Amino acid sequence: MLELKSVGKSVGGETHIRDVSLELTRGSLNVLLGPTLSGKTSLMRLMAGLDAPTSGTIVMDGKDVTGVPVRQRNVAMVYQQFINYPALTVYENIASPLRIQKRPKAEIDEKVRKAAALMKLTDFLDRTPLNLSGGQQQRTALARALVKDAELVLLDEPLANLDYKLREELREELPKLFAETGAIFVYATTEPHEALLLGGRTATLSEGRITQFGETAEVYREPRDIVTARTFSDPPLNILPVEKRDEEFHGREGLRFRASDGQRSLPDGSYKIGIRPHHLSFGTSEASDGLAHLDAVIAISEVTGSQSFIHADRGENRIVALVHGVRRVEPGDRIQLSFDPANCLVFGEDGQTAAAATRPLAA
C-alpha cells in the first residue's frame, strides 16, 4: 500500500500540492483527474521520489520512504512527453530495466517480445527511437514500463500522443496488465471521459488539492462540491443561480420548474444548479412534460459527426449543450433547450452539494 499523509509541496513560496492524504492499495487502478496545472504531475513526482515533500510523509508497505530517492525505489513512470535512450534500439530500450536487474537472457527476450507485441512494436525492434514516429516512441516508453514489474506504475497522460484506435485498445488492456502484477497503478488525465472508461478509483484535483477520492462512477455521480463537479465535466458544467420556493425552483429569464423527488426536501433559499451538457436537448414548451426549459440565443454551433455542440447565451450566462445528430443553427437564432430536473446537481451557496442528480450517467 502507498500512503500519503498530509503531503504538501511548495517551491519558492508557491504551493504546488496542498495537504494531500491518500491510500492506494496494491493491484488497484487510481486515476488523477484535473485540468492542466492542477497538480497531477507534481503529485506523481512526490509518489515516485523524484521530488521530496515540504510537509507530510509518504509510506510504502509500512515503510517511511519520504526521503528515499527514486533510484532506490521500484517505480516506473511514463510521461506524455516520452523519454527513450536515443542510441539504443527499441529492443534495448525496452530491455534496459531488465538488464539493470540482471535478469536471465531468455527471460529478458520473452518479456521484451511480449511487451512489443502488445504495443504493436514487433516490426520496429531493430530501429532506434529517432527512426520512429512520435506514437511509436511513446509506445516504446510504455513497453519499458510494462516489463519492469514495478511496485508503483505512474502514467502521466501517456496516451495523448497515440492514434484513436490504439488509445482505445490500451485504455482497456493497460489496467488489466498492471493489475495482474499487483502493482499500484496511477494514471493522470485531463479528460473526464477517460477516467470513466478506465474505471477504478478517481481523485479529482484542483489547485494542488484533492477535492474527492472514491470509486470513479461514484465521484462522477455524487460529487461533493461544485469544484469536483466542474472537474468531472467536459464540456463544462452549466451553472445557473436559482431560488427554491416550496416545491419549485425559480431562476432568471423566466426559468421555473418543479423540484424532483430528491430535491423537494431542500429548505427554501438560494442555490446553484449544475446541468451537464449532454443532459440538455432541443425542447418544447409543453408544461406537462415534466422538463425544465431554457430560452437562449445561439452564439456558436459546432458539428462533430454524430453530435453537435451548441453554445448559447441566456442573459449573462453561456449555456453549452451536447446534442445528438446534426443541428443546423446559426448565431443569433433563438432556441429552447430542455432538461430533466432529476438530472441536475444542486449546490448550496457554500459550493457544497445539496442534492445529487438522480440519473447523471444517462445519455
Buried (B, 14 or more C-beta within 10 A) or exposed (E): EBBBBEBBBBEEEEBBBBBBEBEBEBEBBBBBBBBEEBBBBBBBBBBBBBBEBBEBBBBBEEEEBBEBEBEEBBBBBBBBEBBBEEEBBBBBBBBBBBEEEEBEEEEBBEBBBBBBEBBBBEEBBEBBBEEBEEBBBBBBBBBBBBBBBBBBBBBBBBBBBBEEEBBEBBBEEBBEBBBEBEBBBBBBBBBBEBBBBBBBBBBBBBBBBBBBBBEBBEBBBBBBBBBBBBBBBBBEBBBBBBEBEEEBBEBEEEBEBBBBEBBEEBEEEEBBBBBBBBBBBBBEEEEEEEBBBBBBBBBEBEBEEEBBBBBBBBEEBBBBBBBEEEBEBEEEBEBBBBBBBBBBBBBBEEEEBBBBBBEBEEE
